[in-house]
Amino acid sequence: MKTAKAPAAGPVYSRSGYDVTSLSEVRIAELAKRLKPDEANVILAKGTEPAFCGTLTDNKKEGTYICRLCGLPLFSSSAKFDSGTGWPSFFQPFDPAHIREQQDVALGMVRTEILCARCTAHLGHVFDDGPQQTGLRYCLNSVSLNFVERGKDLPPASRR
């Protein structure tokens, strides 16, 4: 008796039109070769950069914050606010489908870790003490992000 093969899964797109299909481990390893050791420690090993040291903490320019590893747009400058914590903070993602959440019980506390939905890069954590717009504070590591200024094209990897 023959069994029918399931059709190959096609790409998955977010409401904003970006391909959020999970990358293979091989592709993630290829992209990781470009990372500096401090970036790899945060992005791949779930580390944290020191507070008030990130290059994007005080960035006031308009634009889009994208994943340093795969280029997926993650946050817009219009959702950025000064949380006083020492890390770039946002009250909502660029598109909810671009962020994956999972429980983090490291360091003896329960937190919600945020990851890039496409490549699983560690971005930071989300807390429920944000501004009124959403009540959320997405607290990011600058090394997990690249910034594309408004008016400039996102890199081709953003669309994949």
ROMAR-411515 format. One record per residue (C-alpha): x, y, z; residue in three letters; residue number from 0. Coordinates in Angstrom, 1 decimal, m for minus. Layout:
N
X	Y	Z	r	k
X	Y	Z	Ala	NUM
...
END
This chain:
160
X	Y	Z	r	k
0.0	0.0	0.0	Met	0
1.4	3.4	m1.0	Lys	1
1.2	6.4	1.3	Thr	2
0.9	9.8	m0.2	Ala	3
3.7	12.3	0.5	Lys	4
2.7	15.4	2.3	Ala	5
3.2	18.5	0.1	Pro	6
6.3	20.4	0.9	Ala	7
5.6	23.3	3.3	Ala	8
5.9	26.6	1.5	Gly	9
7.1	29.9	2.9	Pro	10
5.2	31.6	5.8	Val	11
4.5	35.3	5.5	Tyr	12
3.6	37.8	8.2	Ser	13
0.8	40.3	7.8	Arg	14
3.3	42.9	6.9	Ser	15
4.5	40.7	4.0	Gly	16
7.8	39.4	5.3	Tyr	17
8.9	35.8	5.0	Asp	18
9.1	34.4	8.5	Val	19
9.8	30.8	7.6	Thr	20
12.2	29.3	10.1	Ser	21
15.7	29.1	8.9	Leu	22
17.6	25.8	8.9	Ser	23
20.3	25.2	11.5	Glu	24
22.8	25.1	8.5	Val	25
21.7	28.5	7.4	Arg	26
21.8	29.9	10.9	Ile	27
25.4	28.6	11.3	Ala	28
26.4	30.2	8.0	Glu	29
25.0	33.6	9.1	Leu	30
26.6	33.2	12.5	Ala	31
30.1	33.2	10.9	Lys	32
29.8	36.9	10.4	Arg	33
29.2	37.6	14.1	Leu	34
31.9	39.0	16.4	Lys	35
32.4	37.0	19.6	Pro	36
30.4	39.4	21.8	Asp	37
27.6	39.4	19.3	Glu	38
27.6	35.6	19.2	Ala	39
27.5	35.4	23.0	Asn	40
24.3	37.4	23.1	Val	41
22.6	36.2	19.9	Ile	42
23.4	32.5	20.0	Leu	43
24.2	31.8	23.7	Ala	44
21.5	34.0	25.2	Lys	45
23.9	36.4	26.9	Gly	46
23.2	40.0	27.8	Thr	47
25.2	43.1	27.0	Glu	48
25.9	45.5	30.0	Pro	49
23.4	48.2	30.6	Ala	50
24.0	51.6	29.1	Phe	51
26.7	50.2	26.8	Cys	52
24.7	49.3	23.7	Gly	53
25.2	51.5	20.6	Thr	54
21.4	51.8	20.0	Leu	55
20.3	52.7	23.5	Thr	56
20.3	56.4	22.8	Asp	57
19.5	56.3	19.1	Asn	58
16.8	58.9	18.3	Lys	59
16.8	58.5	14.6	Lys	60
13.7	57.4	12.7	Glu	61
13.9	54.0	11.1	Gly	62
13.7	50.2	11.5	Thr	63
15.5	47.9	13.9	Tyr	64
16.3	44.6	12.2	Ile	65
17.7	41.3	13.3	Cys	66
21.5	41.4	13.2	Arg	67
21.6	37.7	12.2	Leu	68
18.9	37.4	9.5	Cys	69
17.7	40.9	8.7	Gly	70
14.0	40.5	9.6	Leu	71
12.4	43.8	10.7	Pro	72
11.7	43.6	14.4	Leu	73
10.9	47.1	15.8	Phe	74
10.2	50.5	14.5	Ser	75
11.6	53.7	16.0	Ser	76
8.0	54.9	16.4	Ser	77
7.5	52.3	19.2	Ala	78
10.8	53.1	20.9	Lys	79
10.8	54.8	24.3	Phe	80
13.3	55.7	27.0	Asp	81
12.7	53.1	29.8	Ser	82
15.7	54.2	31.8	Gly	83
16.9	50.6	32.0	Thr	84
20.0	51.1	29.8	Gly	85
18.8	48.9	26.9	Trp	86
16.8	49.9	23.8	Pro	87
13.1	49.5	24.7	Ser	88
10.0	49.3	22.6	Phe	89
6.3	49.0	23.4	Phe	90
5.4	46.8	20.4	Gln	91
7.1	44.9	17.7	Pro	92
7.2	45.8	14.0	Phe	93
4.9	42.8	13.4	Asp	94
3.8	40.4	16.2	Pro	95
4.7	37.4	13.8	Ala	96
8.3	38.6	13.7	His	97
8.9	37.9	17.4	Ile	98
8.8	34.5	19.2	Arg	99
8.3	34.3	23.0	Glu	100
9.4	31.6	25.4	Gln	101
9.8	31.2	29.1	Gln	102
13.2	31.9	30.5	Asp	103
13.9	30.5	34.0	Val	104
17.6	31.3	34.1	Ala	105
19.1	33.4	36.9	Leu	106
16.5	32.2	39.4	Gly	107
13.6	34.1	38.0	Met	108
10.8	33.6	35.5	Val	109
10.9	35.9	32.5	Arg	110
9.7	36.0	28.9	Thr	111
12.5	35.8	26.4	Glu	112
12.1	37.2	23.0	Ile	113
13.6	35.7	19.9	Leu	114
13.6	36.5	16.2	Cys	115
10.8	34.3	14.7	Ala	116
12.9	33.5	11.6	Arg	117
16.3	32.6	13.0	Cys	118
15.7	32.3	16.7	Thr	119
18.4	34.9	17.6	Ala	120
18.1	35.9	21.2	His	121
16.9	39.5	21.4	Leu	122
16.2	40.2	25.0	Gly	123
13.1	40.0	27.2	His	124
9.6	41.4	27.4	Val	125
8.1	42.8	30.6	Phe	126
4.6	44.0	31.5	Asp	127
5.8	47.4	32.9	Asp	128
5.8	49.4	29.7	Gly	129
3.9	52.5	28.7	Pro	130
0.2	52.8	28.3	Gln	131
0.1	52.1	24.6	Gln	132
0.5	48.3	25.3	Thr	133
1.7	48.0	28.8	Gly	134
4.7	46.1	27.4	Leu	135
8.4	46.8	27.5	Arg	136
10.5	44.9	24.9	Tyr	137
14.0	45.2	26.4	Cys	138
16.6	44.5	23.7	Leu	139
20.3	44.0	23.4	Asn	140
21.8	46.5	20.9	Ser	141
24.2	43.8	19.5	Val	142
21.1	41.7	18.5	Ser	143
20.0	44.5	16.2	Leu	144
21.0	46.6	13.2	Asn	145
19.4	49.9	12.5	Phe	146
18.2	51.1	9.0	Val	147
17.5	54.8	8.9	Glu	148
14.2	55.9	7.4	Arg	149
14.4	56.5	3.7	Gly	150
17.1	53.8	3.2	Lys	151
16.3	50.4	1.8	Asp	152
16.2	47.4	4.1	Leu	153
18.9	44.8	3.1	Pro	154
17.7	42.1	0.7	Pro	155
18.0	39.5	3.5	Ala	156
15.1	41.3	5.2	Ser	157
12.7	40.0	2.6	Arg	158
14.6	36.8	2.1	Arg	159
END
